[in-house]
Amino acid sequence: MTRKTRNLKMKLGHKLKQSRRLPLLTRLRTHQKLQQNTFKRDWRRTKMRLESDKDD
């Protein structure tokens, strides 16, 4: 960990896990009432708000 602190790496990992698509089994189980993940984020369009951005 040269530049990233442990807390920042943990937050980035959490955001990475959040940004996955909704499982197909979940869509089928809810009869497609849940169709997309609301936390899905594209790395170009939506930037994350992290505490390290305040330093720049």
C-alpha positions as CSV (number, residue, x, y, z in Angstrom):
1,M,0.0,0.0,0.0
2,T,2.1,2.8,-1.2
3,R,-0.3,5.6,-1.8
4,K,-3.6,4.1,-0.7
5,T,-4.4,3.8,3.0
6,R,-6.1,0.7,4.3
7,N,-9.4,2.5,4.8
8,L,-9.4,3.8,1.3
9,K,-8.8,0.3,-0.1
10,M,-11.6,-1.0,1.9
11,K,-14.0,1.6,0.6
12,L,-12.9,1.1,-3.0
13,G,-13.4,-2.7,-2.6
14,H,-16.9,-2.1,-1.1
15,K,-17.8,0.2,-4.1
16,L,-16.5,-2.4,-6.5
17,K,-18.7,-5.1,-5.0
18,Q,-21.7,-2.7,-5.0
19,S,-21.3,-1.9,-8.7
20,R,-22.2,-5.4,-9.9
21,R,-25.4,-6.3,-11.8
22,L,-28.4,-7.8,-10.1
23,P,-28.4,-11.6,-10.1
24,L,-30.8,-13.2,-12.6
25,L,-32.2,-15.4,-9.8
26,T,-33.2,-12.3,-7.9
27,R,-35.0,-10.9,-10.9
28,L,-36.9,-14.2,-11.4
29,R,-37.7,-14.6,-7.7
30,T,-39.3,-11.1,-7.5
31,H,-41.1,-11.5,-10.8
32,Q,-39.0,-8.7,-12.2
33,K,-40.1,-6.0,-9.8
34,L,-36.4,-5.5,-9.1
35,Q,-34.9,-5.1,-12.5
36,Q,-31.6,-3.2,-11.9
37,N,-29.1,-2.5,-9.2
38,T,-29.6,1.0,-7.9
39,F,-25.9,1.2,-6.8
40,K,-24.6,0.3,-10.3
41,R,-22.1,2.9,-11.4
42,D,-20.1,3.5,-14.5
43,W,-16.5,4.6,-13.9
44,R,-16.7,7.2,-16.6
45,R,-20.1,8.8,-16.0
46,T,-20.4,8.8,-12.2
47,K,-17.5,9.6,-9.9
48,M,-17.3,8.3,-6.3
49,R,-17.3,10.8,-3.4
50,L,-14.3,9.8,-1.2
51,E,-12.5,11.7,1.4
52,S,-9.2,11.5,-0.5
53,D,-10.8,13.7,-3.3
54,K,-10.8,16.7,-0.9
55,D,-7.0,16.8,-0.9
56,D,-6.7,17.5,-4.6
